[in-house]
Amino acid sequence: MTRILIAEDDADLRLLLRLVLHRAGYRVSEARDGVEALEAMSREAFDVVLLDNMMPRMTGVEVLESVALLRRTERPLMVVISALATRADIRSYYVRGADDFLAKPFATEELVDRVRMLLDERTLTRRPGHHDSHGGTAAAG
């Protein structure tokens, strides 16, 4: 079963996300800040991490920078969820390793769709014998 970590300091939003993702069929864990998120990732393998940027102790960007040090095949898909959504903010998330971004507020259906899309894309790139557009075998991750 797909494992998702929610790193969000807002308890109400964490609860909403947990319920929505659980209903969509995912196993969900929670972290209240970036430090807890990194601790959880060191203990368990997650497929996706939903990462708020503005959290106490350690921001989402700092978590992205720490996770970027992992090998691509070991790294979970990182989705930043933030109200900080200027072009510069969004660019900084991607530059630091985000796989996707959702601006707050967002529709929960859109979140579930984005998670499914990212997981589907990862599955396609890991499929044995999958060839990229240049005729070579695509790399994992």
Buried (B, 14 or more C-beta within 10 A) or exposed (E): EBBBBBBBBBEEBBEBBBEBBEEBEBBBBBBBBBBBBBEBBEEEEBBBBBBBBBBEEBBBBBBBEBBBEEEEEEBBBBBBBBEBBEEEBBEBBBEBBBBBBBBBEEEBEEBBEBBBEBBEEBEEEEEEEEEEEEEEEBEEE
